[in-house]
Amino acid sequence: MPDGTAGQGASLPAAVLRRLRRLPRMVTFRVVAISSLWAVIALAVIATVISALFRQVSSRGFEEVLSAHLFNLIASVSADEQGRLQGTPNLGDLRFSEPLSGWYWSVEPTSQALRRSLSSPSLIGSAPVPAPGTDAVPFDAAFQRTYRVEGPGGNALQVLEAEVVLDQADRIARFRVMGNLSELEREIGDFTRRLFAYLAAFGLGMVAINAFAILLALRPLQSIRRALANIRAGTAERLSGPFPTEIAPLAEETNALIESNRRIIERSRKQVGNLAHSLKTPLAVLMNEGRSMGGEQGRLIADHAAAMQQQIDHYLQRARAAAQRSALAQRSPVNETLERMARVTRKLNPDKTLTLDLPPQEVVFAGEREDLEEIIGNLLENAMKWARGQVGLSLLAPEAAEGEGRRFTLKIEDDGPGIPEAQARQALKRGRRLDETKPGTGLGLAIVADLVAEYGGALALERSGLGGLMVRIELPAA
């Protein structure tokens, strides 16, 4: 696999991970997630409560039905003079006539004076339903008890049993009414499944509507973000647009801050200009007087006055760069600036070759155009001064990463003698010239280093592939 493809494949998961890490910090994600979680919890609780209430009501109704059938059974059965149980109970439910339906009744003699047992048609041909002993399930004060057993067909049965005295002879019979408990559980299960399905569909719709409402309510924040991006891109100077009542104060305060920052920058520029003009005339007088005096003393005065002028220019440049860096909406196109400066440099140095290598996409410098021109101009001037015949200027676009840390890279290289590694630091000091035979003040690289530092960039002096010096600069990209 080629190296470029491998690097791109390796950076893709990193970009995805960065985006995933950003999600929990998004207000939209938090609000939608919290509201959706609350809706899911609320619906789950509601479904559980409704299911429990339905089970409770169904069980109570089941028991009441068994109790009503038991009273009807007791009223329908009697004993004749010979002690035989007799009667034709009709409990009004066809399930007692359907074989193995799970709904049964039976009447069994308990006293020795009684004979013959009775049972529902649904129990014909089946073994008697077992009953636990009274020690395991005792009768209550009304001589009734209820218990669960497994009946014919494998159905779970709920049994309601009572012992009743039939006549004055104290002859006692045991009456039992049995209901299909498995059928009840199936009905409860079906209801619970339908309930959860309906509430799940309702919940999905509610979450979707809730998310839509939240996204609609947060759209003004997206408008604010886009407006701020336009300000940072230099296409707007203030936040404009209709904003809701809750966000309008934020927009007004932001516009006031931008205006205050602009006034501070403008006032600083005026003060810097006033200082430069106030010192320009006295320094010019000193240099002229030094030259007119002649001799060693005059030359000393003129040289020091010129040095003062250079120092003032240098620090004024730094102050202006620092002020511009703190300003908003400072954006400068890099490709266009490099092409323009390359044309000028070729005209001024027709005896040397300048190659320009630019990326296809447009690169934007997060700073003042004059500062970018100052950096490139000083470096091209140095490269042309020291090059034997060839100078290279290349621009590397920033990586695909987003955020404040994006940087583009400038490389200026020549085929001159280069700078020894031991002297690289000395070359960045103000006024330090490594070769006195070349014209110049020794401030070029120092000014570049200061400007790059003011913008939080990086500068490195390296060996060029052309054989001379390569200056690598990283600057913030918009």
N, C-alpha and C positions, 0 to 999 in steps of 0.2 A: 504494500500500500504506500503511495507517495506520502512524503512528510507533511505536505500541506493538508492533505485529506485527513491524515491522522490527527493533526493539530485541531482541525475543525471539528472532527468527531469527538475529541476530548473536551473541547470547550463547550459543546452543546449541552451535555448533562450539567456542567457547572452553571450555565445560564439558566437552565430549567430549575435547578436547585435554588438559585438566587431568587427567581420569581416565586417559588413556593415559600421561601422564607419570608418574602414580603407580604404574602397573603394575610396572615394573621394580624399584620399591622394596619391593614386597610380598614377604614371606618365602615365602608359598605359591607365588607366580609363580616366584620364583628357584629354589626347590627342585624344583618340577615341571619347569621349563624345563631346568635342569641335568641332572636325572635322565633326562628324555626325550631330551635331546640326546645324552647318553652312551649310552642304549639304541639310538638310531638309528645312532650311529657304530659301536657294537659289532656290531650286526646287519649293517651294511653291510660291515664288515671280515670278519665271519664268512661272509657270502654271497660276497664276493670270493675269500676263501681256498678255500672249498668249490668254487666254480666253477673256480678255477685247478687245484685238485687233481683234479677230475673231468676237466678237459681233459687234464691230464698223464697220468692213468691211461688215459683213452680212447685217446689218441694212442699210448701204449706198447702197449696191447692191439691196436690197429689194425696197428701195425708187426709185432707178434708173429704176428698172423694172416697177414699177407703173407709173413712168413718161413717159416711152416709150409707155406703153399700152395706157396712156391717149392721147398722140399725135396721135397714130394710130386710137383711137376711134373718136377723133375730125375730123380727115381726112376722116373717113368713113361715117359720118352722115351729112345730109343736109335737107333742107325744100323745099317742092314743092310749087306751086303757091297758093294752098289752105291752106298753113300753116301747113301741116302735116309733122312731122319728118319722115325721111325715110333713109334707108341705111341698109346694111348687114355687120356689122363690123366683121372682122376675125382677132383676135389679135394673132393668132398663138400659142395659149395655150389651150390644151384640158380641162384644169380645168375650163375654163369659160363655158364649155358645160356640166360638171358633176353637177348634182343637189346637192345643199348644200355643195359644195366643199370648200366654204370660199373665192372663187375668183369670183367676180361679177363686172359687169359694168352696168351703167344705164345712160339714157339721158332723162332729164325732161325739158319741156318748162317753161321758165321764163316769156317771153313776152305773152301778151294776144292774140297776133296774131298767136301764135303757138299752135298746138294741138297734142295730141297723145304722149305717152311716149314710150321709147324703153328700153329694159333690156336684159341681157345675159340669155341664156337658163338655166344657173345654178340657176337663181332667179325665174324661173317659178313655180307658186304655192306657193310662199312665200310672206310674207308681205314685203313691201318696207323697205329698211334699213333706220332707222331714221338718221336725220342730225341735228346738233346743230344750233342754230340761229347765224346770223352773228355778233350779239353783243358778244356772247361768243367766237366764233372763227372767227375773221374777215378775209377778203381776203387781200392778199398782193398786191404789186404794179402790179403784172402780173395777177391779178384777179384769184389767186389760193389760196387754203388753204388745210391743212391736219389735220386730227384728228382721234381719235380712238373711235370706238363704238362697241357694242356687236351685232353681226349679227345673222342670222338664224342658228340654231343648237348649239347656245351657244359659237361659236367661236369669239375670239377677232379679229376685223378687223382694218386694217390701210387703211384710205380712203384718196385719193387724188382727189380733186374737183376743177373744173375750170368753169367759166362762159364765154361763147364765143358768139360773134356776128356772126350770120350765113350768112347774106347777107346785101345788101345796104339798106334794109328796117329796119335795126337795130333790127332785131328780135334775141332775146338772148335765148340760151338754157344752161342748167346746165349739165355738163358732170362729171360723177363720176366713178372712177376705185377703186375697193376694193380688197385688198390682205389679205390672211389668216395669221394674226399675231401670232396666237397660233401655227401654223405649224412652223413658223420661230423660236419661242421660244423653241419648242421641238427639232428642229435641233441644236440650240445653246446649249441646255441642254445636248443632246446626245454627242455632240463634247466635251463639258466640262468634262463630266464623263469619256469619253474615254481618254481624255488628262491626267486627274488626275490619272487614272488607269495606263496608260503607264509610266508616270513620277514616280508614286509610285513604280512600279516594277523596273524601272531604278534606282531610289533612293536606294531601298533595295540592289540591286546589287552593286551600287557604295559604299554604306556604308560598305558592307561586304568586298569588295576589298580593301577599304581604311583601314578598321580595320586589315585585313590580312597584308597589307603592313606595317602598323605601328607596329604590333606585330613582324613582321619579322625584321624591323629596330631596335627594342628594344631588340631583343634576346641577343645581346652582353652584355646588362646590367644584364640579367639573368645569363649569364656566369660569370660575375664579382661577382654577389651575391653568386653563388655556390662556386666560388673559395675562397671568403672570409669565407663562412661557413666551407670549408675544413680547412682553416687556424685556425679558432676558434675551430674546432673539433680536431685539432692536427694532421690531416692526410697530411697536406702540410705546407710548410714554406714560400711560396711566391706565388704571382699570376702568373700563367703560362697559356699559350694558345694564339692562334692567335686572336688579338683584332683589331677592325677597327681603322683607323687613328684618329678618334675623341676621342676614348676611350683609346688608347694606352698610351698617356701621363698620364692619371689617374692611369693606372696599374703600370707604371714606378714609379710615385711618391709614390704610396702605398707601392711598394716593397722597395723603398728607406727608407720610414718611418719604415717599419718592420725591415729592416737591422740596421737602426740607433737605434731603440729600443733594438734590440738584443745586439748591442755593448755596449749600456749604462748599460744593465743588467749584461753583462759579466764583464764590468769594475767595477761595484758596487760589484759583487761577489769577484773579486780579491782584492778590497780594504778591504772588510769585512774580508776575509781570512788573508790578511796581518796584519790587526789590531789584529785579534785573536792570530796569531802566535807571534806578537811583544809583546803582554801582557802576553802570557802564561808563558814564562820563568821567568820574574820578579815576577809574582805572585807565581809561584812554589818556587822560592828562598825565598820569604817572609814567605810562609807557612812552609817551612822546617826550616828556622831560628827560627820561633816562636816555633815550636815543640821542636827544640834542646835547646832553652833557658829554656823551662819549666817554671813552676810557673804561677802565675796569669798573669803576663805581657806577657809571651810567648803565653799562651793560648789566650789572647786578640788579639795579633797580628795575630795568625793563624786563629782565627775565622773571623776577619775582612778581611783578605786576601781571605778566602773562600767565604765570602759574596760578595766581589768584583768580584770574579770569576763567581759567580752565576748571579750577576747583569749584568756583561758583556755578559755572555751567553744569558741571557734573552733579552737584547736589541739588540744583534746581530740577535737573532731569529726573533724579530719583524721587524728589518730592512730588513732581507731576505724575510720575508712574504710580506711586503709592496712592495718590488721590484718585487716579483713573481706575485703579484696580478695585477700590472700594465703591466705585460708582456702579449703578445699575445700567443695563441696556448698552453695554460697550461690547460690540461684536465687529470683527473685521474679517473679510474674506482673505484667506491665505493664498490660494491658487492665483487669484488675480494680482495680488501684490507681488508675488514671486515672478510672474510673467512680466510685469511692468518693470520691476527692478532689474531683471535679467536683460531686457532690451536696452535699458540705459547703460548698464555695465558693459555690454558688448560694444556699444557705440564709443564709450570712453576708453576701452581697451581693445582696439581692433587687432592688435598683434597676438592676442591670446584667445583660446577657445573656451567657451563656457557652455557646458551641457546642463540641461534642465530636465529633471525627472519628476513628474507630478502624477498623483493617483487619479483615477477617473472620477471619483466622487469629490464634491466640493468640501473643503475643510475650512472651518470658521474658528478664528482665534478669539478667546474670551478676554478681550482687552482692547486697548486703543490702537488705531491704525498707525499713529505716529511712533508708538513704541515698537511695533512690529517692524516698521521700516527702519527705525534706528538700529535694531538688532541685526537685521539682514544687511543693511548698508555697511555697518562696521565690519561684519564678517566677510562680505564680498570684497570690501576695500583691502582688508588684510590679505585675503587669499590672492587677489590680483597683484598685490605688491610683492608677494613672496613666490608666486607660481613662476615656473619656467615657461610654461606654455599652455597648461590645461587646468581648468577649474571645474569642479562638479557641484551642482546644487540639487539636492533631492528632498522630497517631502514624503513622509510616511503617514498615512491616515491613522487616526486612533482606532483602537480595537472596538469590537461590537459591544463592549460593556457599557452600561448606562450609569449615570450619576455624575457626581462632582469630580471623580478621579480620572476622567477621560483626558488623555494627552495625545498630541501629535508630535512627530519628531522631525526636526530639520537637520540635515547633514550638509556641511560645506567642507569640501576637501580640495587639495591642490597637489601638484607634483613638485613642490618646492623642497627646501631642505628639511622642513618639519621642525619640531621643538623636542629636544631631549626630554625624557620623562622626568629627570631631576629638575629641569627648569620650567616645567609646566605650571607649577604654582606661582613662580615668580612672574610669569607672563600675565597672570590675572590681577596683579597688583597695580594700583593707579600710578601712572607715570613711569612704570618700569619698562625699559626698552632693552631687548636682548641684543639688538644690533644697532649701534648708533649711526651706521652708514646709511640706513634707510630713513627717509623722511617720515615725520609723524610725531605725536605727542606722547605715545605710550598709554593713552586712555581708552583706546578702542575696545580691547577685550575686557578691561575693567568695567566700562559702561555696560557692555553686553552682560557680564556676569551679574552686575547689580540689578539690571532690568529683569533678567531671568529670575533672580532670587525674589524680587518684589512680586512677581506673578506666581511664586510657588513652584517654579519649574526646576530643571536640572541642566547643568552644563558639564561637558566632559571633553577633554582634549585627548585624541587618540591618533594612532598611526593610520594614515590613509592608504587605501589600496592603490592610489596613484603614486605613492612613494613619499608624499609629504605629510602635511598636517590635516587631520579631520576633526572638525568641531561638531560635536553632537549636542543638540539642544532639544529638550522636551518642554513644551508649553501647554497650558490648559486649553482644551477644545470646548467650544460651545455645544 
